Amino acid sequence: MTNSLYNSEGYKDPTAFEALNNVEREQKRKVVFICSPFAGDIEGNTERAKRYGRFAVTKRVVPIIPHLMYPQFLFEDDPNERQLGIEMGMVLLSKCHELWVFGRHISSGMAVEIEEAKRQNIPIRYFTSSCKPRGGHR
């Protein structure tokens, strides 16, 4: 996990830094980024993302699921706001121990997350939509 007082744009981000460090110190749990489709079937994909988060909790990790959080206040249909959500997700990804990819379909947003994890040498684990491990562990 990259612990940095600075975000990906080089600005100080002490709140997120301290919060994540406190989680690590107190819980001794990995922080994992949940990567799954959102656009398209938003209702179904939201329910699946919640299930993936619950699965992660049962594995005693701390899930980060930006596509459940940011659509609460950003507009997915606005390309600028969608891009902003992706960029903020990249900041969170940089704080994670692993990226967990769910399902067979890789959306454009997921592809960005996977490529960024590879660029940052963040381990990637792949799961089926039923939360079963599948090939491609990196």
Disulfide bonds with the S-S distance in Angstrom:
none
